[in-house]
């Protein structure tokens, strides 16, 4: 009889235990949670278990249901799907943080002083690196010369990367080590700037930069690891939970795998191979890397370049630059070359992402993609065009028609606007940095920052997309532009300002995005661009618990105040990887 009672008791206990709700690891309550799902649902609370979103609902319901879980009170803060930067450079950003920071410098003299200080800290013969200079920020907006660097660091080779990554400024010692002389021919897709006598001035554009890179001592794996960790840990403070890393080599990928295996990556990395070469050949043999180390690393795409950058006048244009009539930019790959790479990629399930800034560059890439797509007819390719800064309106519909994804960086518009009109003229600039135009032909835009070219702040990107103004809230009207021109802070087209409305309430305000569109760029649309819309990009049960917590509701504040919003917490896989309290 006692045994029967015991069996009955144990059976009842099992039934009771089975009726208890499964307990999540952590519950976030008292928040404003924007899911960005199909119905734009909002919630007050969410529960996380094993790195996934376990439940969503009201604070009262989830608090009562999960009494034994860890509770985090959001105190009215806003939760968004984790920010995804769809175009960044992790190693480049890490190097920026570890090298001489030249962003915002105002002259060659200021930069030379920084180099001189660095030269006192290193051994003779050791290479000195810096990044972030931009001659457009200087009073004298001219290409620099090696002579001032020769004086600053006579015993050290120096190489300084322009802010867009498409030009190097080096000293004479670096030129000598690379064997660059008056007789050196510029490689295809590159340019060696020269003085009146034909001597190299110390500035190398695009493919010519490789002449220097070949003689720079290679990094050790330990240096690569330090660079990556410095970068990704800094990115978390911007609410970034995932990055599409554009242009990565095999050694870096192997270091990323090691860090992922050791659980040291705080954010997810979607890496794109750095063009055709050994790394690409290795992956064509081995296949894609998808969902590695609990979905912290993917390698399933290749990054190509058709042209250079606008700032260095390397973007490939159908007509010459207005402020450089003999120059239409640089073509780094032919249409046939891009087409052939696209064929190889699509056959093996890889994604192609090609840098294209000029209007002719964009046309060439779209032509190459169309040829490959028409030949192979893949079901779900999601080929990408990176930047799409100048796009002929006739080409816009080709994105949606062919399932090609435009990947744009809204902050480029406000960074480049002080000189873009001088480069392009008042007609062509109207279809430049134009997301609203692009959205007429594509259902989505993948949003990024192009860090370290720009600050990795997603909120700055959203603000720029919504306002079309810089961080000082300029331009508010054409009068602001006139004042900035007088102060040499803005260069307008030679046609002047024939239409003052293009500066009313922002730079070409008809291209302003809604807050919803701008947020979508950095969440659900970016997730789709990486084949991960079923895993992240919205806050829904079963998706990864990746989200960003802000101190204010950017959907319901004046647009200018978006720039004043702060990231309070960054969550990846249910784990807090950044909190403002730290």
Secondary structure, DSSP 8 states (H G I E B T S, - for coil): -HHHHHHHHHHHHHHHHHHS----SEEEES-EEE--STT--EESEEEEETTEEEEEE-HHHHHHHTTTSEEEE-TT-EEEE-EEEEEE-HHHHHHHHHSEE-TT---HHHHHHHHHHHHTTS-TT--EEEEEE-GGGSSS-S---HHHHHHH-TTS-EEEEETTSSEEEE-HHHHHHHT--TT----TTEEEEE-TTS-EEEEEEEGGGHHHHTTS----HHHHHHHHHHHHHHHGGGTEEEEEEEEE-HHHHHHHHHHHHTT--SSEEEEEEESSSHHHHHHHHH--EEEHHHHTEEEEEEEEESB--TTTT-S--SS-BTTBTT----B-S-HHHHHHHHHHHHHTT-EEEEEE-SHHHHHHHHHHHHHHHHHH--SS---EEEE--B--GGGTHHHHHHT-EEEE-HHHHHHHHHHHHHHHHHHHGGGBS-HHHHHTT-S-EEE---TTSS---HHHHHHHHHH---TT---SSHHHHHHHHHTTS----TT--S-GGGGTTSTTGGG---HHHHHHHTTHHHHHHTT-TTTSSS--TTSB--EEEESS-TTSS-GGGGGG--EEEEEETTEEEEETT-
